[in-house]
Amino acid sequence: MTDLVVLIGHHIGYSASPAMHSAAFAALGIDARYELCDVAADALSGAVAALRGPGSLGANVTQPHKLAVCELVDELAPEVERLGAANTIVLDGRRLVAHNTDLPALVEELAALGSFVSAVVLGAGGASRAVQAALADAGTSVEVVDRTRWASLPDLLGHAGLLVNATPIGTGSDESPIRADLLRTDLAVLDLVYRPSPSRLVRDARAVGATARDGSGVLLRQAAASFALWTGQPAPIEVMRDALRRELGVSAGA
């Protein structure tokens, strides 16, 4: 029987995860497939229950379900207890265990950008929680900006050394979550959006001479960690990187 991993989310047709994981399964000779499972909030419990079926290895979880899924599993790994958000579910015997591989991926990606005294994080969902934790662990002061605080961005950005976009704004479009005139050379940018790669926000930041990275690096790192949890084997990360670049284009920063 071919094993199955699914990505649980809503409006996720843009996802590059199937390309990465399919390539990784093939490279290691694992008889498994990775499929999208697009479900609205009222269908989430059924989608999670289906993970207990024969041949299931587990799932990835993306927006908007990273928080709600924590109430539907049997066990939360320590990092999920801390964040209240999960992006990976592993079927361990008959128990569903929730993990968060976003956090270690973000720690690595943020370290590649440098160290910062203060940061502004756009969004307050599951991805934002992982960003906030990674920054807090690095000793960075964080201002979280949701829709109710958008008008305060000009002032907040004027005092920040890092901007992180943890919203879906810009996915599959040429839209940026902020005006280009708010960017500056000494404001580093991490945009978790990875399609298009680079995003409009990243292009705007680079145009003013800022250091900027798109979300493809985070996507790759969290995917590799999830793969290891499902299979018990180290992920073939270069295979996954190549698959991601083919999917997104050679400009992808993974």
C-alpha positions in Angstrom: 0.0 0.0 0.0 1.3 3.4 -0.9 1.5 5.6 2.2 -0.1 9.1 2.2 0.8 12.5 3.6 -1.6 15.5 3.1 -1.3 19.2 3.4 -4.4 20.5 5.3 -5.3 24.1 4.6 -7.7 26.2 2.7 -7.2 27.9 -0.6 -3.8 26.2 -0.9 -3.5 25.4 -4.6 -0.4 27.6 -4.7 1.6 25.2 -2.5 5.0 24.0 -3.5 5.1 21.3 -0.8 3.9 18.4 -3.1 6.9 19.0 -5.5 9.4 18.9 -2.6 8.0 15.9 -0.8 7.3 13.8 -4.0 10.9 14.3 -5.0 12.2 13.3 -1.5 10.0 10.2 -1.4 11.3 9.1 -4.9 14.9 9.8 -4.0 14.8 7.5 -1.0 12.6 4.9 -2.6 9.7 5.4 -0.2 6.4 4.3 -1.5 4.4 7.4 -0.5 2.6 10.3 -2.0 1.9 13.9 -0.8 -1.4 15.5 -1.7 -3.3 18.7 -1.0 -6.3 18.5 1.3 -8.2 21.8 0.9 -10.8 22.1 3.7 -12.8 24.9 5.2 -13.0 25.3 9.0 -16.2 23.2 9.3 -14.5 20.2 7.7 -11.3 20.3 9.7 -12.2 17.8 12.3 -13.1 15.2 9.6 -9.8 15.8 7.8 -7.8 15.3 10.9 -9.8 12.2 11.8 -9.0 10.7 8.4 -5.3 10.8 9.3 -5.9 7.8 11.6 -6.7 5.6 8.5 -4.5 2.9 7.1 -1.5 4.0 5.1 -1.4 7.5 6.7 1.9 8.9 7.8 0.4 12.2 8.9 0.1 15.7 7.6 1.3 19.2 7.2 -1.0 22.0 8.3 -1.1 25.5 6.9 -3.3 28.6 7.1 -5.9 29.0 8.4 -5.8 25.8 10.6 -2.5 25.9 12.5 -4.2 26.9 15.8 -7.5 25.0 15.5 -5.8 21.7 14.7 -4.2 21.7 18.2 -7.5 20.8 19.7 -8.1 17.8 17.5 -4.9 15.7 18.1 -3.9 13.4 21.0 -0.6 14.9 21.9 1.2 18.2 21.5 5.0 18.3 21.2 6.7 20.8 23.6 7.1 23.5 20.9 3.4 23.3 20.1 2.5 23.6 23.8 4.6 26.8 23.8 3.2 28.3 20.6 -0.4 27.0 20.5 0.1 26.3 16.8 1.2 23.3 14.8 2.2 22.7 11.2 3.0 19.0 11.3 1.0 15.9 12.5 2.6 12.5 12.9 0.6 9.3 13.2 2.4 7.4 16.0 0.6 4.1 16.4 -3.0 5.2 16.8 -2.1 8.6 18.3 -1.9 11.8 16.4 1.0 14.0 17.6 1.3 17.7 16.6 4.7 19.3 16.0 5.8 22.7 14.8 8.8 22.6 12.4 8.3 26.3 11.5 10.1 27.4 14.7 13.5 25.8 14.0 13.2 26.7 10.3 12.7 30.3 11.3 15.5 30.3 13.8 17.9 29.3 11.0 16.5 31.8 8.5 16.5 34.7 10.8 20.1 34.0 11.9 21.0 34.2 8.2 19.6 37.7 8.1 21.5 38.9 11.1 20.8 40.0 14.7 18.3 42.8 15.5 17.3 44.8 18.5 13.7 45.3 17.4 11.4 43.9 14.7 7.9 44.4 13.4 5.9 41.3 12.5 2.9 41.6 10.3 0.1 39.2 11.2 -1.0 37.4 14.3 -1.8 33.8 13.2 0.1 30.5 13.5 3.1 31.6 11.4 3.4 34.8 13.3 3.5 32.9 16.6 6.5 30.9 15.4 8.2 34.1 14.2 7.6 35.8 17.5 9.1 32.9 19.4 12.2 32.7 17.2 12.8 36.4 17.6 12.2 36.4 21.4 14.7 33.5 21.7 17.2 35.8 19.9 16.6 38.6 22.3 14.7 40.8 19.8 11.9 43.1 20.8 8.8 42.4 18.8 5.9 44.6 17.7 3.0 42.5 16.3 0.8 44.3 13.8 -2.6 42.9 12.9 -5.2 44.6 10.8 -6.3 46.8 13.7 -2.8 48.3 13.9 -2.0 48.8 10.3 -2.2 52.6 10.5 0.7 52.6 13.0 3.2 50.9 10.6 5.0 54.1 9.5 5.9 55.0 13.1 6.7 51.4 14.1 8.9 50.7 11.1 10.9 53.9 11.7 12.2 52.3 14.9 12.7 48.7 13.7 15.6 46.9 12.2 13.6 44.0 10.8 10.3 43.5 9.1 8.7 40.1 8.9 5.6 39.5 6.8 3.7 36.6 8.4 0.5 37.2 6.4 -0.5 35.7 3.1 -0.6 39.1 1.5 1.3 38.9 -1.8 0.7 35.2 -2.4 0.0 34.6 -6.0 -0.1 38.3 -6.7 2.0 41.4 -7.2 0.7 42.9 -4.0 2.8 44.0 -1.0 1.5 44.4 2.5 3.2 47.8 2.9 4.0 50.8 0.8 7.5 50.8 -0.8 8.3 54.2 0.6 8.3 52.8 4.1 11.3 50.6 3.3 14.9 51.7 3.8 18.4 50.4 3.4 18.8 49.5 7.0 15.5 47.7 7.4 16.0 44.0 6.7 13.0 42.0 5.4 11.8 38.4 5.7 8.7 37.7 3.7 7.2 34.3 4.4 5.4 34.5 1.0 7.2 32.3 -1.5 5.1 32.3 -4.6 6.0 34.5 -6.5 9.6 34.2 -5.5 10.8 36.8 -4.9 7.7 38.5 -3.7 6.8 42.1 -4.4 7.8 43.1 -0.9 11.2 41.4 -1.3 11.7 43.1 -4.7 10.8 46.5 -3.2 13.2 46.0 -0.3 16.1 45.0 -2.5 15.4 48.0 -4.8 16.2 50.4 -1.9 19.3 48.4 -1.0 17.9 46.4 1.9 18.8 42.8 2.8 15.7 40.7 2.0 14.7 37.1 1.9 11.6 35.4 0.6 9.8 32.4 2.3 11.3 29.7 0.2 14.1 29.1 2.6 11.7 28.7 5.6 9.5 26.4 3.5 12.4 24.1 2.6 13.7 23.9 6.2 10.4 23.2 7.8 9.6 20.6 5.0 12.9 18.8 5.7 12.1 18.6 9.4 8.6 17.4 8.8 9.8 14.7 6.4 12.2 13.3 9.0 9.3 13.2 11.6 7.1 11.1 9.2 9.7 8.7 7.9 12.4 8.5 10.6 15.0 9.3 7.9 17.0 12.4 7.3 15.5 14.4 4.4 17.4 14.6 1.2 17.5 18.3 1.4 19.4 19.0 -1.8 16.9 17.0 -3.7 14.1 19.0 -2.1 15.9 22.2 -2.8 16.2 21.4 -6.5 12.6 20.4 -6.7 11.5 23.7 -5.0 13.6 25.8 -7.4 12.1 24.0 -10.4 8.7 24.6 -9.0 9.2 28.3 -8.1 11.9 29.3 -10.7 15.6 29.8 -10.5 15.2 33.1 -8.6 13.9 31.2 -5.5 16.1 31.9 -2.5 15.9 28.4 -1.0 
